[in-house]
Amino acid sequence: MLDYGFLNTKVNILKRKGEVIDTVSFSKANPSRVSISLADDLIAVSDVDEDSSYQFDVQMDEISLPANKGDVVGKINVLQGKKVFSSAPLVLNEDVQKMGFWRYYYEQLRSTILGEINI
C-alpha cells in the first residue's frame, strides 16, 4: 500500500518559506511599505501523471499598528479549480510603527515642497 502511494504521487513545492509574495503600503506608518512573505513552504501533493495547474489567492487581514516582524497578516490559498488545495500563513518582513507627530510633520513638509500629494 505504501509502495503504491510513493510510486504514484509527487510532492510539489510551489513556493518556498521566506519568498516575498506582496508589498503592503501604510499611511502614517514608518516604514510606509513593507514586504510580506511565506511563513512556511507551500506544498501540494498530486498524482505523478496529473497535469497540475494552480491559482493563488492572497487573503489579507486587517493590520493594526504597531506590528512586529513575523506577525501573521494573512494567508495564501492554493486553488485547483474552485477547490482549496493548500494554504500557508503570510508574515511581515520587518517591524512597522505608527508615525510620530514630528516625523508626520516632516513628511508633510517634504511632500509640500516637492509637490507630492499625500492624503
Backbone as a ProteinNet text record, in pm:
[ID]
protein_1_A
[PRIMARY]
MLDYGFLNTKVNILKRKGEVIDTVSFSKANPSRVSISLADDLIAVSDVDEDSSYQFDVQMDEISLPANKGDVVGKINVLQGKKVFSSAPLVLNEDVQKMGFWRYYYEQLRSTILGEINI
[TERTIARY]
82.2	0	87	189.7	278.1	356.5	400.3	473.1	388.7	261.8	171.4	164.8	151.5	143.9	270.1	386.5	512.3	543.5	499.3	526.2	432	311.8	210.5	177.9	247.7	225.7	358.9	349.3	469.1	437.2	539.7	526.5	580.8	496.9	536.4	555.4	675.1	698.6	668.7	554.4	508.6	581.4	599.7	672	747.1	863.1	949.1	923.1	954.6	945.3	1034.6	980.9	1057.1	1044.1	980.7	962.7	865.5	903.1	820.1	699.3	580.1	455.6	398.8	402.7	340.5	403.9	366	409.5	285.9	287.7	175.8	216.2	127	152	69.4	130.9	64.9	71.6	-34.6	-25.9	-1.5	78.8	113	181.4	272.6	349.3	494.6	582.1	723.3	774.6	818.8	823.9	685.4	671.4	540.1	509.4	612.4	591.9	670.3	603.2	664.9	629.7	727.6	700.5	649.4	564.7	513.6	561.3	587.7	641.8	575.4	608.3	552.5	619	538.9	592.3	635.8	575.8	606.4	614.5	673.2	671.9	527.8	499.2	367.4	380	315.1	333.8	201	206	88.5	130.3	48.5	72	-23.8	30	-54.1	-10.5	-92.4	-57.2	57.7	137.4	254.1	213.3	109.2	68.8	-30	-63.7	-160.5	-92.8	-153	-103.2	-165.1	-84.7	-135	-118	-228.7	-223.3	-291	-222.7	-270	-286.8	-385.5	-400.9	-376.2	-332	-303.9	-400.6	-453.9	-548	-491.6	-455.1	-399.3	-512.2	-525.5	-625.7	-553.8	-569.7	-503.1	-598.6	-547.2	-623	-606	-688.6	-674	-550.1	-459.8	-334.4	-342.2	-325.9	-324.9	-180.5	-150.7	-15.6	-2.1	110.1	233.8	225	301.3	308.5	455.2	482	619.2	654.7	783.4	832.7	786.6	731.5	686.1	539.6	469.9	326.5	251.3	154.4	72.6	-26.7	-26.2	-111.3	-207.8	-209	-299	-260.2	-317.1	-280.7	-291.8	-223.5	-229.4	-288.4	-388.9	-453	-411.2	-389.8	-362.8	-493.2	-538.6	-664.2	-636.2	-707.4	-707.4	-853	-885	-1025.5	-1084.5	-1191.3	-1251	-1221.6	-1146.3	-1115.8	-986.4	-990.4	-869.6	-785	-666.4	-578	-480.8	-431.4	-334.7	-336	-283	-271.5	-152	-104.6	8.2	-8.4	39.6	29	130.6	92.9	180.3	222.9	349.9	403.7	474.5	486.4	560.4	710.1	785	930.8	1006.2	936.6	1002.2	898.3	947.9	860.2	798.4	673.9	604.7	552.3	588.9	547.1	457.6	374.7	297	393.7	364	448.3	421.8	529.2	517.6	479.5	443.4	399	505.9	631.3	736.6	774	772.4	800.4	688.8	563.3	449.3	459.6	493.8	510.3	620.4	733.4	844.3	800.7	731.2	686.3	588.6	499.1	404.6	477.1	572.4	650.8	731.7	794.1	873.2	785.1	669.3	580.9	526.3	505.4	458.2	566.4	689.3	799.9	825	817	844.5	723.3	608.1	488.4	413	438.2	366.7	234.8	138.4	8.8	-9.6	-14.1	-38.3	-156.2	-259.3	-376.8	-395.6
-118.7	0	125.7	129.5	245.5	257.7	143.8	148.6	214.1	179.9	238.2	389.5	433.9	577.4	651	595.1	662.3	660.3	557.1	547.7	632.5	660.3	726.6	869.4	920.5	1059.9	1134.4	1266.1	1350.1	1472.3	1525.2	1645.1	1762.8	1862.6	1984.2	2096.8	2152.7	2271	2391.6	2454.9	2564.1	2694.7	2724.2	2843.9	2810	2868.5	2841.2	2937.9	2891.9	2974.8	3097.4	3215.6	3339.5	3408.8	3344.4	3406.1	3523	3636.9	3756.8	3739.4	3760	3741.4	3875.1	3976	4103.6	4212.8	4335.9	4450.1	4522.5	4560.2	4629.6	4774.6	4867.5	5010.1	5058.7	5141.5	5201.1	5352.3	5421.1	5565.8	5596.5	5694.5	5736.7	5625.5	5553.9	5448.4	5458.4	5404	5402.8	5259.9	5197.7	5239.5	5235.5	5304.6	5314.2	5193	5119	4998.2	4883.4	4769.3	4651.2	4530.1	4445.3	4323.5	4213.9	4127.6	4012.5	3885.7	3783.4	3659.9	3539.8	3422.9	3298.2	3259.1	3212.7	3164.3	3018.2	2943.2	2802	2776.3	2662.1	2620.6	2595.3	2623.7	2598.2	2472.3	2364.2	2231.9	2178.6	2108.4	2039.2	1898.2	1800.5	1661	1626	1566.2	1531.9	1398.3	1344	1221.4	1248.2	1145.5	1159.5	1198	1138.3	1163.6	1279.1	1344.6	1453.9	1584.3	1655.2	1787.3	1889.2	1942.5	2029.5	2175.8	2248.2	2392.9	2453.8	2545.7	2603.5	2753.7	2807.6	2951.7	2985	3107.9	3152.9	3264.1	3256.4	3355.8	3409.9	3538.5	3601.7	3670.1	3637.5	3699.8	3771.2	3903.7	3983.7	4014.5	4011.2	4050.7	4200.4	4256.1	4396.3	4405.6	4497.7	4511	4633.7	4613.5	4726.3	4756.9	4885.3	4928.9	4953.7	4930.2	4879.9	4729	4683.9	4542.2	4500.8	4379.6	4332.3	4235.4	4223.3	4127.9	3988.2	3913.9	3778.9	3768.3	3882	3878.3	3826.5	3737.9	3683.9	3791.3	3823.2	3930	3880.5	3751.5	3695.9	3554.3	3504.9	3371.2	3364.7	3268	3242.8	3103.3	3094.6	2967.5	2922.8	2793.1	2734.1	2671.6	2713.7	2664.1	2577.5	2466.7	2384.3	2377	2454	2473.2	2567.9	2524.1	2605.2	2547.3	2439.1	2370.9	2424.4	2455.6	2497.8	2373.6	2375.4	2258.8	2263.5	2384.4	2403.4	2550.5	2581.5	2721	2736.8	2860.5	2891.7	3034.3	3061.8	3197.2	3293	3421	3528	3614	3652.5	3729.3	3855.1	3953.6	4077.4	4049.9	4117.6	4100.3	4199.9	4301.7	4397.9	4464.2	4529.4	4598.5	4721.8	4752	4871.5	4946.4	5072.9	5156.2	5269.2	5319.3	5438.8	5555	5640.2	5756	5858.5	5906.4	6007.2	6142.7	6234.5	6367.1	6437.4	6443.2	6517.4	6452.4	6321.4	6252.4	6280.8	6279.6	6309.8	6454.1	6546.4	6687.3	6701.4	6633.6	6637	6582	6470.8	6410.1	6502.6	6567.6	6659.7	6781.5	6834.3	6948.6	6910.3	6794.1	6747	6727.6	6669	6644.9	6775.9	6874.2	7005.5	7074.7	7067.6	7131	7061.9	6930	6854.8	6846.6	6891.4	6892.8	6760.6	6671.3	6544.1	6562.8	6483.7	6489.9	6360.2	6369.4	6254.1	6286	6206.8	6228.8	6109.9
0	0	0	82.7	85.8	-43.8	-100.5	-227.3	-336.2	-342.4	-441.2	-423.2	-299.8	-272.2	-311.4	-279.5	-311.3	-460.9	-531.4	-673.9	-758.8	-708.7	-790	-748	-650.1	-609.4	-605.7	-617.1	-607.1	-522.5	-460.3	-377.3	-456.9	-476.6	-548.1	-448.1	-443.8	-360.7	-450	-425.5	-510.2	-480.1	-352.9	-310.2	-181.7	-165	-50.4	65	184.6	304.8	287.3	320.3	308.8	174.4	76.6	-54.7	-43.4	-98.7	-91.3	-183.2	-127.8	-201.4	-248.2	-161.6	-194.4	-108.5	-135.9	-56.3	-6.1	120.9	183.4	207.5	173	196.1	313.9	395.2	510.8	499.2	541.3	552.9	700.2	725.2	861.7	939.6	872.7	938.1	894.1	974.8	944.4	954.5	847.3	708.6	644.5	533.1	469.2	381.4	338.7	257.7	320.4	336.4	395.9	310.4	286.9	209.9	303.4	246.9	322.1	252.8	332.3	277.3	343.1	293	345.2	476.3	570.8	696.8	683.9	593.1	570.4	420.1	384	244.4	201	76.7	19.3	-65.6	-20.9	-79.7	-130	-243	-296.3	-335.6	-302.5	-338.6	-451.2	-557.7	-672.5	-730.7	-819.7	-890.3	-985.5	-1010.6	-1097.1	-1239	-1291.8	-1429.6	-1444	-1334.3	-1337.6	-1378.1	-1472.6	-1512.1	-1416.2	-1327.3	-1220.8	-1258.2	-1255.3	-1271.4	-1149.1	-1085.6	-960.7	-975	-904.1	-890.3	-743.7	-720.3	-584.6	-547.4	-426.3	-374.4	-243.5	-242.8	-123	-46.4	81.3	167.1	280.9	284.9	387.1	501.2	624.2	742	764.6	849.7	890.6	979.4	948.3	1022	1110.1	1240.8	1333.8	1372.6	1382.9	1416	1564.4	1625	1566.4	1539.3	1440.9	1405.4	1402.9	1443.2	1454.1	1341.8	1317.9	1218.9	1260.2	1165.7	1193.4	1230.5	1246.4	1275.1	1153.1	1177	1067.9	1024.5	894.7	841.6	734.6	709.3	609.7	575.3	466	420.4	269	213.2	70	50.1	-34.8	-65.6	-204.5	-219.8	-349.7	-396.9	-513.8	-568.7	-690.3	-695.8	-816	-858.5	-961.8	-995.6	-892.5	-825.4	-718.2	-580.8	-576.1	-450.7	-389.8	-259.3	-188.7	-165.1	-221.9	-220.3	-102.9	-72.5	34.5	74.3	191.3	232.7	325.9	337.2	424	475.8	598.7	653.3	591	586.9	538.4	657.3	661.7	773.9	724.2	813.9	784.6	788.2	701.4	698.2	785.4	836.5	926	1016.5	1121.4	1215.1	1149.3	1187.9	1139.4	1261.5	1271.4	1384	1334.6	1424.9	1391.3	1375.2	1279.6	1256.6	1367	1427.9	1531.6	1473.8	1563.5	1521.1	1439.4	1487.6	1419.6	1286.4	1281.9	1156.2	1054.2	1100.5	1013.8	962.3	1052.1	1014.6	909.1	929.7	835.1	698.9	695.5	569.5	495.9	569.6	506.1	449.3	523	475.7	351.8	355.4	241.8	118.5	136.5	21.2	-33.9	52.4	6.7	-76.1	-29.1	-100.2	-233.9	-236.2	-358.7	-451.3	-403.1	-486.3	-491.5	-397.9	-392.4	-319.9	-354	-285.9	-208.9	-76.3	11.2	100.7	90.5	174.8	264.5
[MASK]
+++++++++++++++++++++++++++++++++++++++++++++++++++++++++++++++++++++++++++++++++++++++++++++++++++++++++++++++++++++++

